[in-house]
């Protein structure tokens, strides 16, 4: 009779929860969202999430693909604005309004990538805490790193790269840290052609960086999902083997005692 182990259910619930957290968690909210493993542990015990699991990995990959495509579109559009600005004193206000919208959308792309990395890294932490067989699993990651630490390295590298790009234009990461500060910075830069060009150049460079970074993140997620799938298959195989042995034991033929033979101890 078909059966499903509790280990499998809890793992599947964890993968489904990853998809629910994407977009809902920004880096600024990371501390409160983890409760380190507290909220994740509660999610792992929520059997209602199991139904969402089948498409969770696929959905994450689809979101990363969409983010990457959007970054490519913004990179192209910002390049068009740069070319237009070279032939005019300044961009007209209605066109600059679109520039501001595109640059703010770019900031959102960065946040979404960070959120996915945080969520996937957090899932890796919880699975290591809850399942010994998972925590002892060897991977092909450099220096036997965990996925959690690898996602953190990706996140740090992405932030440092953006900060360096902004610094080269005499800007700070704080000026593009939130929608409010981003819009405020862009409004002040829109007053001169030099400021507009600087904003467009920075935006174009960051968009190009995000195209490359999202491809790296997509590869990481794909590698993690493959490893988790392999681990889950191994766990389920062990469960099936144990079940088969139990059934064989309890369904074994019981030999009857021949009539007339006495049951007595043989010393």
FENGIVEN-V595961 format. One record per run of one state. SS is the DSSP state (@ for helix, = for strand, . for the rest). FROM is the first residue (numbers start at 0). LEN is the number of residues. If there is no record, write none. Layout:
# FENGIVEN-V595961
ss=SS from=FROM len=LEN
ss=SS from=FROM len=LEN
This chain:
# FENGIVEN-V595961
ss=. from=0 len=5
ss=@ from=5 len=16
ss=. from=21 len=5
ss=@ from=26 len=8
ss=. from=34 len=3
ss=@ from=37 len=7
ss=. from=44 len=2
ss=@ from=46 len=40
ss=. from=86 len=6
ss=@ from=92 len=38
ss=. from=130 len=1
ss=@ from=131 len=4
ss=. from=135 len=6
ss=@ from=141 len=3
ss=. from=144 len=2
ss=@ from=146 len=22
ss=. from=168 len=4
ss=@ from=172 len=4
ss=. from=176 len=2
ss=@ from=178 len=11
ss=. from=189 len=3
ss=@ from=192 len=58
ss=. from=250 len=17
